[in-house]
Amino acid sequence: MVSETDDGRQVFLSTVPAGPGDQRLALAVGVVSLVVFAAVAPFAKTPLAKVWAFIPIYESALATNDLITTVLLLGQFTILRSRALLVLAAGYFFTALMTVAHALTFPELFAPTGLLGAGPQSTAWLYMFWHGGFPLFVIAYARLGGRQTRGRAPRAAAWTLGAVVLAVIALTALATAGQGALPAIMRGNRYTPAMLAVVSSTWALSLVALLLLRRRRTKTVLDLWLMMVMVAWLFDIALAAVLNAGRFDLGFYAGRIYGLLAASFVLAMLLLENARLYARLVESNARAEAANQAKSEFLSRMSHELRTPLNAVLGFGQLLERRAADPRDRESVEQILKGGRHLLSLINEVLDLARIESGRLALSPEPVQVAEAVNRTLDLARPLAAERQIALRVDAAGTGARYVMADAQRLHQVLLNLVANAIKYNRDGGDVTVGCTDAGGGRLRFEIADTGAGIPADLRARLFTAFDRLGAETGTVEGTGLGLVVAKRLVEAMGGVIGVESVEGQGSTFWIELREAASPEERLRQRAAATASTAATQGTVLYIEDNAANVRLVETILTERPAIRVIAATHGRLGLDLARRHRPTMILADLHLADISGEDVLREVRADAVLRDTPVIILSADATPGQISRLLAAGARAYLTKPLDVQELLAKVDTWCNASGSA
């Protein structure tokens, strides 16, 4: 359905211009069609045997082709939103429906005069409506050009196809119930003189559609094959309704074969393009996997190849720093170490970014305590802050004892990067405040505020761009231009968001939001409470089910609730008697029972003054939304579908039995 231009840009069959190869192929098809037509035309009136199986076979194949073409064209329409494509898809849908109506009304095929109240003229007029209607859709397609539809594409498609259905119903009604208002064009299996005028109009519409397509300046591949469709359509009408004498002669059969070919041209091209697209997708996936593997190997090798020499540079540099006595030598060594550490930082960030983009970054999400993460970060940042007399402050706002769901190591990396930036781009003697507030929606927000110069509004959009330091590369503050990019990707990988607020001359506040998590202690308490709750679940469950295997299954499931007593009934009436006798805590009822339905059981329970408050849960393999909604509206407390979700069933038992016990 799509192809590619030389620059790699993907285009659809309905938008890519027809190339010389496409034109030569279409011309060859047209010439062959013309030669066959010329050979058959002189013998079009030759009578042949009545092959009744030909009609349903031919029209079934035709309707199937047109319906598939409709679906493929609608697929392109939902992406391109082209009105022309929607109209063309509607045209193919129209021919599919008209084909069905034509087959049903064909005389002596299913009934002496055809079905749907058909008469002697019905099938012939449906043929004319069918072969005159499709060219009108093609004419509209050619006139609409590249106009796009407004609103939602699925809704537009639904309304258009609905209008086509109504049009087909109206035309079928006119050709059957209203055939008396139409001139007679058939006498037995032979044409009347009025047929010539009617068929000439139909033929002319196909010719107009062909000429409009021919006049388009830039013909797409779809336009080219639609022209071939209209050529075959002209031959179809000529053989089956002009040059022949009536039904079941050579022209009758040959014309319909041309019609089937016409329906196949566009479908064949769409399927061929679809196959090519699938092949390209498979090839692209294979290339992407190979590229990811190569990237992974590259990361591993570069990590080793770059860190190994740096280890020697930084290691021996630190030894020289310890042994250098001359101040000038120490200064030189400090510059070596400074450059080496900067290079190591750059390597680490590049490798991190590459791992994230290749999907090779391994994360271990766990509850991380806010206070611990903040204190650990500030402990490492204090020496850097002390060099410039910058005060580090903590404002946890009561959230210090709370937890976020994150990878502890990566969260520390992000916070350290943001705090280090707040120190580096601050003023001497300034402040950096690290806090955490409740962001709402089950999230906590870390905020790192500084008292620096702030970030100009026109530069903020470039903050998270790789290697863009917003002009700071000309200053004295060192950096790689990757720290914020890596921080953003890491935060997003942990399911969070990152942002910034800044006021020039006052400072900036970078923030990250992460999902709040329960503390490990709270999880243990919740688990213990859940265990205690299920252990305390007690009561009587009446299960009405006529399948012995299902009864054994539910009885086995409920052994996990030792205090629950299970009573089984194989019939609905028996179940109601047991319910009145034992007053169960809750009732499980299968929907389809041997005597009365589960719905009847529900209705009688709700009508019983004693049982009306007993929770009834319906169990059924029928998962249709309408069925579920209807029974819930009738008073069922829940509707569980088979195969049963064990945890869901136990949860319902716990809920209703405990609720009954507490009441």
C-alpha positions as CSV (number, residue, x, y, z in Angstrom):
1,M,0.0,0.0,0.0
2,V,3.0,2.3,0.2
3,S,6.1,2.8,-1.8
4,E,9.2,4.9,-1.3
5,T,10.8,7.7,-3.3
6,D,14.5,8.0,-4.0
7,D,14.9,10.1,-0.9
8,G,13.4,7.4,1.3
9,R,10.1,9.3,1.9
10,Q,7.2,6.9,2.1
11,V,4.2,7.6,-0.2
12,F,1.0,5.7,-0.8
13,L,-0.2,4.0,-3.9
14,S,-2.8,6.8,-4.2
15,T,-0.2,9.5,-4.1
16,V,2.9,8.2,-5.8
17,P,3.1,9.3,-9.5
18,A,2.9,6.6,-12.1
19,G,6.3,5.8,-13.5
20,P,7.2,4.7,-17.0
21,G,7.2,1.0,-15.9
22,D,3.6,1.4,-14.5
23,Q,2.5,3.1,-17.7
24,R,4.0,0.3,-19.9
25,L,2.3,-2.4,-17.8
26,A,-1.0,-0.7,-17.9
27,L,-0.7,-0.1,-21.7
28,A,0.0,-3.8,-22.2
29,V,-3.0,-4.8,-20.2
30,G,-5.2,-2.3,-22.1
31,V,-3.9,-3.6,-25.5
32,V,-4.5,-7.2,-24.6
33,S,-8.0,-6.4,-23.4
34,L,-8.7,-4.6,-26.6
35,V,-7.4,-7.5,-28.7
36,V,-9.6,-10.0,-26.8
37,F,-12.6,-7.7,-27.1
38,A,-12.1,-7.3,-30.9
39,A,-11.9,-11.1,-31.2
40,V,-15.0,-11.8,-29.2
41,A,-17.2,-8.9,-30.3
42,P,-18.3,-10.4,-33.7
43,F,-19.5,-13.5,-32.0
44,A,-21.2,-11.9,-29.0
45,K,-24.7,-13.1,-30.0
46,T,-23.6,-16.7,-30.3
47,P,-25.9,-18.6,-27.9
48,L,-24.3,-20.9,-25.3
49,A,-25.5,-23.3,-22.7
50,K,-27.1,-22.0,-19.5
51,V,-24.6,-22.6,-16.8
52,W,-26.5,-21.6,-13.7
53,A,-23.5,-22.1,-11.4
54,F,-21.6,-19.4,-13.3
55,I,-23.8,-16.6,-11.8
56,P,-23.3,-17.3,-8.1
57,I,-19.6,-18.1,-8.6
58,Y,-18.9,-15.0,-10.6
59,E,-20.8,-12.6,-8.4
60,S,-19.4,-14.1,-5.1
61,A,-15.9,-13.5,-6.4
62,L,-16.8,-10.0,-7.6
63,A,-18.4,-9.0,-4.2
64,T,-15.4,-10.5,-2.3
65,N,-12.9,-8.5,-4.5
66,D,-14.8,-5.3,-4.1
67,L,-15.2,-5.7,-0.3
68,I,-11.5,-6.3,0.2
69,T,-10.7,-3.3,-2.1
70,T,-13.1,-1.2,0.1
71,V,-11.2,-2.1,3.3
72,L,-7.8,-1.4,1.8
73,L,-8.9,2.0,0.4
74,L,-10.4,2.9,3.8
75,G,-7.1,2.0,5.4
76,Q,-5.4,4.6,3.2
77,F,-8.2,7.1,3.9
78,T,-7.8,6.9,7.7
79,I,-4.2,8.0,7.3
80,L,-4.4,10.5,4.4
81,R,-7.9,11.7,5.1
82,S,-8.5,12.2,1.4
83,R,-12.1,12.7,0.4
84,A,-11.3,11.2,-3.0
85,L,-10.2,8.0,-1.4
86,L,-13.3,7.9,0.8
87,V,-15.6,8.3,-2.3
88,L,-13.7,5.6,-4.2
89,A,-13.9,3.2,-1.3
90,A,-17.7,4.0,-1.2
91,G,-17.9,3.2,-4.9
92,Y,-16.4,-0.3,-4.4
93,F,-18.7,-0.9,-1.4
94,F,-21.6,0.1,-3.7
95,T,-20.6,-2.4,-6.4
96,A,-20.2,-5.2,-3.8
97,L,-23.7,-4.6,-2.4
98,M,-25.3,-4.2,-5.9
99,T,-23.6,-7.5,-6.9
100,V,-25.4,-9.2,-4.0
101,A,-28.8,-7.7,-4.9
102,H,-28.3,-8.6,-8.6
103,A,-27.6,-12.2,-7.7
104,L,-30.6,-12.5,-5.4
105,T,-33.0,-11.2,-8.0
106,F,-31.6,-13.2,-10.9
107,P,-34.5,-15.2,-12.4
108,E,-34.5,-19.0,-12.0
109,L,-31.4,-18.9,-9.9
110,F,-33.0,-19.0,-6.4
111,A,-36.6,-18.6,-7.5
112,P,-38.5,-18.6,-10.8
113,T,-38.6,-14.7,-10.9
114,G,-35.8,-14.1,-8.3
115,L,-35.9,-13.2,-4.7
116,L,-36.8,-9.9,-3.0
117,G,-40.1,-9.7,-4.9
118,A,-38.2,-9.4,-8.2
119,G,-39.9,-9.3,-11.6
120,P,-38.8,-9.8,-15.2
121,Q,-37.1,-6.4,-15.3
122,S,-35.5,-6.3,-11.8
123,T,-32.1,-8.0,-12.6
124,A,-31.6,-5.9,-15.8
125,W,-32.3,-2.6,-14.1
126,L,-30.1,-3.5,-11.1
127,Y,-27.3,-4.2,-13.6
128,M,-27.8,-0.8,-15.1
129,F,-27.9,0.9,-11.7
130,W,-24.8,-1.0,-10.7
131,H,-22.8,-0.2,-13.9
132,G,-24.0,3.4,-14.0
133,G,-23.4,4.0,-10.3
134,F,-19.8,3.1,-10.0
135,P,-18.6,5.5,-12.8
136,L,-20.3,8.3,-10.8
137,F,-18.1,7.5,-7.8
138,V,-15.0,7.5,-10.1
139,I,-16.1,10.8,-11.5
140,A,-16.4,12.3,-8.0
141,Y,-13.0,10.8,-7.1
142,A,-11.4,12.5,-10.2
143,R,-13.1,15.8,-9.3
144,L,-12.2,15.9,-5.6
145,G,-8.4,15.8,-6.1
146,G,-6.5,16.2,-2.9
147,R,-9.2,17.7,-0.6
148,Q,-9.2,16.4,2.9
149,T,-12.2,15.5,5.1
150,R,-13.0,17.3,8.2
151,G,-13.6,15.7,11.6
152,R,-12.8,12.2,12.6
153,A,-12.0,9.8,9.8
154,P,-13.9,6.7,11.3
155,R,-17.0,8.8,11.7
156,A,-16.8,10.1,8.1
157,A,-16.3,6.6,6.8
158,A,-19.3,5.2,8.8
159,W,-21.6,7.9,7.6
160,T,-20.5,7.5,4.0
161,L,-20.9,3.7,4.0
162,G,-24.2,4.1,5.7
163,A,-25.4,6.4,2.9
164,V,-24.3,3.8,0.4
165,V,-26.3,1.1,2.1
166,L,-29.4,3.3,2.0
167,A,-28.8,4.1,-1.7
168,V,-28.5,0.4,-2.5
169,I,-31.7,-0.4,-0.6
170,A,-33.5,2.4,-2.4
171,L,-32.3,1.2,-5.9
172,T,-33.1,-2.4,-5.1
173,A,-36.6,-1.4,-4.0
174,L,-37.1,0.7,-7.2
175,A,-36.0,-2.3,-9.4
176,T,-38.2,-4.8,-7.5
177,A,-41.3,-3.2,-5.9
178,G,-41.2,-0.2,-8.2
179,Q,-40.3,-1.9,-11.5
180,G,-43.7,-0.9,-12.9
181,A,-42.5,2.7,-13.0
182,L,-39.5,1.8,-15.1
183,P,-39.6,1.1,-18.9
184,A,-39.3,-2.6,-19.9
185,I,-35.8,-3.4,-21.1
186,M,-36.0,-7.2,-21.0
187,R,-38.5,-9.6,-22.8
188,G,-37.7,-13.0,-21.5
189,N,-33.9,-13.4,-22.0
190,R,-33.9,-10.9,-24.8
191,Y,-33.4,-7.1,-24.8
192,T,-36.1,-4.6,-25.9
193,P,-35.5,-1.5,-28.0
194,A,-35.6,0.7,-24.8
195,M,-32.5,-1.1,-23.6
196,L,-30.3,0.8,-26.2
197,A,-31.1,4.2,-24.7
198,V,-30.6,3.0,-21.1
199,V,-27.3,1.1,-21.8
200,S,-26.0,4.0,-23.9
201,S,-26.3,6.3,-20.9
202,T,-24.6,3.8,-18.6
203,W,-21.8,3.3,-21.2
204,A,-21.4,7.1,-21.5
205,L,-20.8,7.5,-17.8
206,S,-18.0,5.1,-17.9
207,L,-16.5,6.9,-20.8
208,V,-16.7,10.3,-18.9
209,A,-15.0,8.8,-15.9
210,L,-12.2,7.4,-18.1
211,L,-11.7,10.8,-19.8
212,L,-11.6,12.7,-16.5
213,L,-8.9,10.4,-15.2
214,R,-7.0,10.7,-18.5
215,R,-7.1,14.5,-18.2
216,R,-5.5,14.7,-14.7
217,R,-2.1,16.3,-15.0
218,T,-0.2,14.1,-12.5
219,K,-1.6,10.6,-12.6
220,T,-0.9,8.4,-9.6
221,V,-0.5,4.6,-9.8
222,L,-4.1,4.3,-8.5
223,D,-5.3,6.7,-11.2
224,L,-3.6,4.6,-13.9
225,W,-5.2,1.4,-12.8
226,L,-8.6,3.0,-12.3
227,M,-8.4,3.9,-16.0
228,M,-7.8,0.3,-16.8
229,V,-10.8,-0.5,-14.6
230,M,-13.0,1.8,-16.7
231,V,-11.6,0.4,-20.0
232,A,-12.6,-3.1,-18.8
233,W,-16.0,-1.6,-17.6
234,L,-16.6,-0.3,-21.1
235,F,-15.9,-3.7,-22.7
236,D,-18.1,-5.4,-20.0
237,I,-21.1,-3.2,-20.8
238,A,-20.5,-3.4,-24.6
239,L,-20.3,-7.2,-24.6
240,A,-23.0,-8.0,-22.0
241,A,-25.6,-5.3,-22.8
242,V,-25.0,-3.8,-26.3
243,L,-23.4,-6.3,-28.8
244,N,-25.0,-9.4,-27.5
245,A,-28.6,-10.6,-27.9
246,G,-29.5,-11.4,-24.3
247,R,-28.7,-13.7,-21.5
248,F,-26.4,-16.8,-21.8
249,D,-24.8,-16.0,-25.1
250,L,-21.0,-15.4,-25.6
251,G,-21.3,-11.7,-24.9
252,F,-23.1,-12.3,-21.6
253,Y,-20.4,-14.6,-20.3
254,A,-17.4,-12.6,-21.8
255,G,-18.8,-9.3,-20.4
256,R,-19.0,-10.6,-16.9
257,I,-15.4,-12.0,-17.1
258,Y,-14.3,-8.5,-18.1
259,G,-16.2,-7.2,-15.0
260,L,-14.4,-9.6,-12.8
261,L,-11.1,-8.5,-14.3
262,A,-12.0,-4.8,-13.7
263,A,-12.7,-5.6,-10.1
264,S,-9.3,-7.3,-9.8
265,F,-7.0,-4.6,-11.2
266,V,-7.0,-2.2,-8.3
267,L,-7.2,-5.0,-5.7
268,A,-4.2,-6.7,-7.2
269,M,-2.1,-3.5,-7.1
270,L,-3.1,-2.8,-3.5
271,L,-2.3,-6.3,-2.4
272,L,1.0,-6.2,-4.2
273,E,2.0,-2.9,-2.5
274,N,0.8,-4.4,0.8
275,A,3.1,-7.4,0.3
276,R,6.0,-5.1,-0.6
277,L,5.4,-3.0,2.5
278,Y,5.4,-6.1,4.7
279,A,8.7,-7.2,3.2
280,R,10.2,-3.8,3.8
281,L,9.0,-3.9,7.4
282,V,10.6,-7.3,8.0
283,E,13.8,-6.0,6.4
284,S,13.7,-2.8,8.5
285,N,13.2,-4.8,11.7
286,A,16.1,-7.0,10.9
287,R,18.3,-4.0,10.2
288,A,17.2,-2.3,13.4
289,E,17.9,-5.4,15.4
290,A,21.3,-5.7,13.8
291,A,22.0,-2.0,14.4
292,N,21.0,-2.4,18.1
293,Q,23.3,-5.4,18.4
294,A,26.2,-3.5,16.8
295,K,25.5,-0.5,19.0
296,S,25.6,-2.8,22.1
297,E,28.9,-4.3,21.0
298,F,30.2,-0.8,20.3
299,L,29.2,0.4,23.7
300,S,31.0,-2.5,25.4
301,R,34.1,-2.1,23.3
302,M,34.3,1.7,23.6
303,S,33.7,1.5,27.4
304,H,36.7,-0.7,27.6
305,E,38.9,1.0,25.0
306,L,38.3,4.5,26.4
307,R,38.4,3.8,30.1
308,T,41.6,1.7,29.9
309,P,43.9,4.5,28.8
310,L,42.1,7.0,31.0
311,N,42.8,4.7,33.9
312,A,46.5,5.1,33.2
313,V,46.3,8.9,32.6
314,L,44.3,9.6,35.8
315,G,46.2,7.0,37.9
316,F,49.7,8.2,37.1
317,G,48.5,11.8,37.1
318,Q,47.4,11.4,40.8
319,L,50.8,9.8,41.6
320,L,52.6,12.7,40.0
321,E,50.3,15.1,41.9
322,R,51.4,13.5,45.2
323,R,55.1,13.6,44.3
324,A,55.4,17.0,42.5
325,A,57.3,19.5,44.6
326,D,57.5,22.4,42.2
327,P,54.3,24.5,42.1
328,R,54.5,24.8,38.4
329,D,54.7,21.0,38.0
330,R,51.7,20.6,40.4
331,E,49.7,23.1,38.3
332,S,50.5,21.2,35.1
333,V,49.4,17.9,36.7
334,E,46.2,19.5,38.0
335,Q,45.4,20.5,34.4
336,I,46.0,17.0,33.2
337,L,43.8,15.6,35.9
338,K,41.1,18.2,35.3
339,G,41.1,17.4,31.6
340,G,41.1,13.6,32.2
341,R,38.1,13.8,34.6
342,H,36.2,16.0,32.2
343,L,36.8,13.4,29.4
344,L,35.8,10.6,31.8
345,S,32.5,12.4,32.6
346,L,31.9,13.0,28.9
347,I,32.5,9.3,28.1
348,N,30.1,8.2,30.9
349,E,27.4,10.5,29.7
350,V,27.7,9.5,26.0
351,L,27.6,5.8,27.0
352,D,24.6,6.4,29.2
353,L,22.8,8.2,26.4
354,A,23.6,5.5,23.9
355,R,22.3,2.8,26.3
356,I,19.1,4.6,26.8
357,E,18.5,5.2,23.1
358,S,19.3,1.6,22.2
359,G,16.9,0.3,24.9
360,R,19.8,-1.5,26.6
361,L,19.5,0.5,29.9
362,A,18.7,-1.9,32.8
363,L,16.6,-0.4,35.5
364,S,15.7,-1.9,38.9
365,P,12.6,0.1,40.2
366,E,12.1,-0.1,44.0
367,P,10.8,2.1,46.7
368,V,13.4,4.8,47.4
369,Q,13.2,7.0,50.5
370,V,13.1,10.7,49.7
371,A,15.2,11.8,52.7
372,E,17.9,9.2,52.0
373,A,18.2,10.1,48.3
374,V,18.4,13.8,49.1
375,N,21.0,13.5,51.9
376,R,23.1,11.1,49.9
377,T,23.2,13.6,47.0
378,L,24.0,16.6,49.2
379,D,26.8,14.7,51.0
380,L,28.6,14.3,47.7
381,A,27.9,17.8,46.5
382,R,29.2,19.6,49.7
383,P,32.9,19.8,48.7
384,L,31.9,21.4,45.4
385,A,29.6,23.9,47.1
386,A,32.3,24.7,49.7
387,E,34.7,25.9,47.0
388,R,32.4,28.8,46.3
389,Q,30.8,29.3,49.7
390,I,27.4,28.1,48.5
391,A,25.0,27.0,51.2
392,L,23.1,23.8,50.7
393,R,19.7,23.7,52.3
394,V,17.0,21.0,52.6
395,D,13.3,21.6,52.5
396,A,11.5,18.3,52.5
397,A,8.1,19.8,53.6
398,G,7.1,16.7,55.5
399,T,7.8,14.2,52.7
400,G,11.2,13.1,53.8
401,A,9.8,9.8,55.2
402,R,7.9,9.1,52.0
403,Y,9.1,6.9,49.1
404,V,9.1,7.1,45.3
405,M,9.3,4.3,42.8
406,A,12.7,4.6,41.1
407,D,16.0,3.0,40.3
408,A,18.0,4.2,43.4
409,Q,21.3,4.5,41.5
410,R,19.8,6.4,38.5
411,L,17.8,8.7,40.8
412,H,21.0,9.5,42.6
413,Q,22.7,10.2,39.3
414,V,19.9,12.6,38.2
415,L,19.7,14.5,41.5
416,L,23.5,14.8,41.6
417,N,23.6,16.2,38.1
418,L,20.9,18.8,38.9
419,V,22.5,19.8,42.2
420,A,26.0,20.1,40.6
421,N,24.5,22.3,37.9
422,A,22.8,24.5,40.5
423,I,26.2,24.9,42.2
424,K,28.2,25.5,39.0
425,Y,25.8,28.1,37.5
426,N,25.2,29.9,40.8
427,R,26.8,33.0,42.2
428,D,29.5,32.9,44.8
429,G,28.0,32.8,48.2
430,G,24.6,31.8,46.8
431,D,22.1,29.2,48.0
432,V,20.9,25.8,46.6
433,T,17.8,24.4,48.1
434,V,16.7,20.8,47.6
435,G,13.1,20.0,48.5
436,C,10.3,17.6,47.9
437,T,6.6,18.3,47.8
438,D,3.4,16.5,47.1
439,A,2.6,17.0,43.4
440,G,-0.8,15.4,43.5
441,G,-2.0,12.5,41.5
442,G,0.1,10.0,43.5
443,R,3.4,11.8,42.6
444,L,6.1,13.5,44.6
445,R,8.2,16.4,43.2
446,F,11.9,16.9,43.8
447,E,12.9,20.6,43.4
448,I,16.4,21.9,43.1
449,A,16.4,25.7,43.3
450,D,19.4,28.0,42.9
451,T,20.1,31.8,43.2
452,G,22.0,32.1,39.9
453,A,21.4,34.3,36.9
454,G,18.4,32.4,35.7
455,I,17.8,31.2,32.1
456,P,16.5,33.5,29.4
457,A,13.0,32.5,28.2
458,D,14.1,32.2,24.6
459,L,16.8,29.6,25.5
460,R,14.7,27.3,27.7
461,A,13.4,25.3,24.8
462,R,17.0,24.2,24.1
463,L,17.7,23.1,27.6
464,F,17.4,19.4,27.0
465,T,19.2,19.3,23.6
466,A,22.4,17.3,23.4
467,F,25.7,19.2,23.4
468,D,23.8,22.6,23.6
469,R,25.2,24.6,26.5
470,L,23.2,27.7,25.7
471,G,26.3,29.7,25.2
472,A,28.0,28.7,28.4
473,E,30.8,27.0,26.4
474,T,32.4,30.4,26.1
475,G,32.6,30.9,29.9
476,T,34.7,29.4,32.6
477,V,32.1,26.7,33.8
478,E,33.0,23.3,32.4
479,G,30.4,20.9,31.1
480,T,29.6,18.5,28.3
481,G,26.1,19.6,27.3
482,L,24.8,16.1,27.9
483,G,24.0,16.0,31.6
484,L,20.4,17.4,31.3
485,V,19.7,15.2,28.3
486,V,20.8,12.1,30.2
487,A,18.8,13.2,33.2
488,K,15.6,13.7,31.1
489,R,15.9,10.3,29.5
490,L,16.6,8.6,32.8
491,V,13.6,10.3,34.5
492,E,11.3,9.3,31.6
493,A,12.6,5.8,31.7
494,M,11.6,5.6,35.4
495,G,8.1,6.8,34.5
496,G,8.6,10.4,35.6
497,V,8.7,13.9,34.1
498,I,11.3,16.7,34.4
499,G,10.9,20.4,33.9
500,V,12.3,23.8,34.9
501,E,11.0,27.2,36.1
502,S,13.4,30.2,35.9
503,V,13.4,33.9,36.5
504,E,16.2,36.0,35.0
505,G,18.3,37.6,37.7
506,Q,16.7,35.5,40.5
507,G,17.6,31.9,39.7
508,S,16.2,28.6,38.4
509,T,14.3,25.7,39.8
510,F,14.6,22.3,38.2
511,W,12.1,19.6,39.2
512,I,11.4,16.0,38.6
513,E,8.2,14.1,39.5
514,L,8.1,10.4,40.2
515,R,5.3,8.1,41.3
516,E,5.0,7.7,45.0
517,A,5.4,4.2,46.5
518,A,4.5,2.6,49.7
519,S,7.3,2.1,52.1
520,P,8.6,-1.5,52.6
521,E,7.2,-1.5,56.1
522,E,3.8,-0.3,54.9
523,R,3.7,-3.1,52.2
524,L,4.4,-5.6,54.9
525,R,1.6,-4.2,57.0
526,Q,-0.8,-4.2,54.0
527,R,0.1,-7.8,53.2
528,A,-0.4,-8.9,56.9
529,A,-3.7,-7.1,57.0
530,A,-4.8,-8.8,53.7
531,T,-3.8,-12.2,55.1
532,A,-5.7,-11.5,58.3
533,S,-8.7,-10.3,56.3
534,T,-8.8,-13.4,54.1
535,A,-8.3,-15.7,57.1
536,A,-11.2,-14.0,58.8
537,T,-13.5,-14.5,55.8
538,Q,-16.3,-16.7,56.8
539,G,-19.9,-17.5,55.8
540,T,-21.8,-19.8,53.4
541,V,-21.5,-19.7,49.7
542,L,-24.3,-21.3,47.6
543,Y,-23.0,-22.3,44.2
544,I,-25.7,-23.1,41.6
545,E,-24.0,-24.9,38.6
546,D,-25.0,-28.0,36.6
547,N,-21.4,-28.8,35.5
548,A,-19.7,-31.1,38.0
549,A,-16.2,-30.1,36.9
550,N,-17.0,-26.4,37.5
551,V,-18.4,-27.2,40.9
552,R,-15.2,-29.1,41.9
553,L,-13.1,-26.1,40.6
554,V,-15.0,-23.5,42.7
555,E,-14.9,-25.8,45.8
556,T,-11.2,-26.3,45.4
557,I,-10.6,-22.5,45.0
558,L,-12.6,-21.8,48.1
559,T,-10.5,-24.2,50.2
560,E,-8.2,-21.2,50.5
561,R,-10.9,-19.7,52.7
562,P,-11.2,-22.4,55.4
563,A,-14.0,-20.7,57.2
564,I,-16.2,-20.6,54.1
565,R,-18.9,-23.4,53.8
566,V,-19.8,-24.3,50.2
567,I,-23.3,-25.6,49.3
568,A,-23.7,-26.8,45.7
569,A,-27.0,-27.1,43.7
570,T,-27.2,-28.6,40.2
571,H,-30.5,-26.9,39.3
572,G,-31.9,-23.4,39.7
573,R,-35.0,-24.4,41.6
574,L,-33.1,-26.6,44.0
575,G,-30.7,-23.7,44.5
576,L,-33.6,-21.4,45.4
577,D,-34.9,-24.0,47.9
578,L,-31.5,-24.3,49.5
579,A,-31.1,-20.5,49.6
580,R,-34.4,-20.2,51.6
581,R,-33.4,-23.0,53.9
582,H,-29.7,-22.1,54.6
583,R,-29.8,-18.3,54.1
584,P,-26.3,-18.2,52.4
585,T,-23.9,-15.2,52.8
586,M,-23.7,-15.0,49.0
587,I,-24.9,-16.9,45.9
588,L,-22.8,-17.8,42.9
589,A,-25.1,-18.7,39.9
590,D,-24.2,-20.0,36.5
591,L,-26.1,-18.2,33.8
592,H,-27.1,-21.3,31.8
593,L,-28.8,-24.0,34.0
594,A,-30.8,-27.1,33.1
595,D,-34.2,-25.9,34.4
596,I,-34.2,-22.1,34.8
597,S,-31.5,-19.6,34.0
598,G,-29.2,-17.8,36.3
599,E,-31.1,-14.6,35.4
600,D,-34.3,-16.2,36.7
601,V,-32.5,-17.1,39.9
602,L,-31.4,-13.5,40.3
603,R,-34.9,-12.2,39.7
604,E,-36.5,-14.5,42.3
605,V,-33.8,-13.8,44.9
606,R,-34.4,-10.0,44.4
607,A,-38.2,-10.5,44.7
608,D,-37.9,-12.6,47.9
609,A,-38.4,-10.5,51.0
610,V,-35.9,-12.6,53.0
611,L,-33.2,-13.1,50.3
612,R,-33.4,-9.8,48.5
613,D,-30.2,-8.5,50.2
614,T,-28.2,-11.6,49.5
615,P,-25.4,-10.8,47.0
616,V,-25.7,-12.7,43.8
617,I,-22.7,-13.1,41.5
618,I,-23.3,-14.4,37.9
619,L,-20.8,-16.8,36.4
620,S,-20.9,-17.3,32.6
621,A,-18.7,-17.9,29.5
622,D,-20.8,-15.2,27.8
623,A,-18.6,-12.1,27.9
624,T,-20.7,-9.8,25.7
625,P,-20.8,-6.3,27.1
626,G,-24.6,-6.0,26.6
627,Q,-25.2,-9.2,28.6
628,I,-23.0,-8.1,31.4
629,S,-24.6,-4.6,31.6
630,R,-28.1,-6.0,31.5
631,L,-27.5,-8.4,34.4
632,L,-25.7,-5.8,36.5
633,A,-28.6,-3.5,36.0
634,A,-31.0,-6.3,37.1
635,G,-29.2,-6.5,40.5
636,A,-26.3,-8.8,40.1
637,R,-23.4,-7.6,42.4
638,A,-20.8,-8.8,39.9
639,Y,-20.5,-10.7,36.7
640,L,-17.5,-13.0,36.4
641,T,-16.6,-14.6,33.0
642,K,-15.2,-18.0,32.4
643,P,-12.5,-19.2,32.5
644,L,-12.5,-17.8,36.0
645,D,-9.8,-15.5,37.4
646,V,-9.1,-17.2,40.7
647,Q,-7.9,-14.0,42.4
648,E,-10.9,-12.0,41.2
649,L,-13.3,-14.7,42.6
650,L,-11.6,-14.8,45.9
651,A,-11.6,-11.0,46.1
652,K,-15.4,-11.0,45.5
653,V,-15.9,-13.7,48.2
654,D,-13.8,-11.7,50.7
655,T,-15.6,-8.5,49.9
656,W,-19.2,-9.7,50.2
657,C,-18.7,-12.2,53.0
658,N,-16.8,-9.7,55.1
659,A,-19.3,-7.0,54.4
660,S,-22.1,-9.3,55.5
661,G,-20.2,-10.3,58.6
662,S,-19.5,-6.7,59.6
663,A,-23.1,-5.7,59.0
